[in-house]
């Protein structure tokens, strides 16, 4: 029996993880749950799984939850960052699944690693913001860091048994569906609405990652993540558009052979693998039938149409705190787009302005990273407030 704590239990990854737990109730027990502010969903999860400790990042929501579950004995409710870290480090848990998105997952993840917990994670922003610090902590505490995100999990699986032989790798090929606007002309992207951008053709995900997929920022962040996760040179990481999302990613070796990981578009496969690693168990998901798929298509990425990719490669090449700026500011501009405060193509325009305004710290400490995170968010918010929203269909206005 493996005892697990789940950060981000009310989101899509957390819900899928709990589905895996139910499928293999003889293998897993949930001892801790944490979320941002979704009281209703977390209450239902508490009543179903009876964890010993839960946390909500929002203090007001935490108080509401305490009132709601007064009839339940044995479940403690904590709040704030300290509460999230308490769930991440609880002694009963042998593994922590980090399904939280954005910078909020950084401190709990580092705390879990320092507490000697194996980590199953989907939060690419943690590696983007603090890859060197995370890698050092993982090595120091001798824990497993296993990705759940489809592309990173695919590469992780393709590298099984060869993770220390970087010299044998010619390149990593990260696949991208192309999102909802793969075939849309660039000039039409200025009129894109949040509702349109949230219509991902293959995956059902949270709003933030879905918008990142539409701008292709998600792939850019994965490039930075892969650089640190697999200790690989940036020049050896490429992106290829694969609309069917059947090949989740590939590794090309120096001898010319390529290994690929294929599967249906169901996150439960990746989640279960991360929880059972190195074992594999049966999963209640549709089987991939290549006779039905028939054809697989691959095409190059259009960097001109999706400028977020260029910004991500720039951040990865410069390094230091510039990836922190990119990731943290992206949280703000995506939220602004979802609230119709800016246009779709204003997302990369504002991100570029924030990056240009930043003085890079080459070898940041955790304190530096946290300060830059707040600076980037504040700077992005200031640019959004100064921005005069354009009429739908026009070219982007200057961001003052």
Secondary structure as GFF3:
##gff-version 3
##sequence-region A 1 400
A	DSSP	beta_strand	2	7	.	.	.	ID=ss1
A	DSSP	alpha_helix	12	23	.	.	.	ID=ss2
A	DSSP	beta_strand	28	35	.	.	.	ID=ss3
A	DSSP	alpha_helix	39	49	.	.	.	ID=ss4
A	DSSP	beta_strand	53	56	.	.	.	ID=ss5
A	DSSP	alpha_helix	59	68	.	.	.	ID=ss6
A	DSSP	beta_strand	76	79	.	.	.	ID=ss7
A	DSSP	alpha_helix	80	89	.	.	.	ID=ss8
A	DSSP	beta_strand	95	98	.	.	.	ID=ss9
A	DSSP	alpha_helix	105	114	.	.	.	ID=ss10
A	DSSP	beta_strand	118	121	.	.	.	ID=ss11
A	DSSP	alpha_helix	124	141	.	.	.	ID=ss12
A	DSSP	beta_strand	145	147	.	.	.	ID=ss13
A	DSSP	alpha_helix	150	158	.	.	.	ID=ss14
A	DSSP	three_ten_helix	166	168	.	.	.	ID=ss15
A	DSSP	beta_strand	169	176	.	.	.	ID=ss16
A	DSSP	three_ten_helix	179	181	.	.	.	ID=ss17
A	DSSP	three_ten_helix	186	191	.	.	.	ID=ss18
A	DSSP	alpha_helix	194	197	.	.	.	ID=ss19
A	DSSP	alpha_helix	207	215	.	.	.	ID=ss20
A	DSSP	alpha_helix	217	229	.	.	.	ID=ss21
A	DSSP	three_ten_helix	234	236	.	.	.	ID=ss22
A	DSSP	beta_strand	237	241	.	.	.	ID=ss23
A	DSSP	beta_strand	247	253	.	.	.	ID=ss24
A	DSSP	beta_strand	258	262	.	.	.	ID=ss25
A	DSSP	alpha_helix	267	276	.	.	.	ID=ss26
A	DSSP	alpha_helix	290	293	.	.	.	ID=ss27
A	DSSP	alpha_helix	307	318	.	.	.	ID=ss28
A	DSSP	alpha_helix	322	338	.	.	.	ID=ss29
A	DSSP	alpha_helix	346	357	.	.	.	ID=ss30
A	DSSP	alpha_helix	366	386	.	.	.	ID=ss31
###
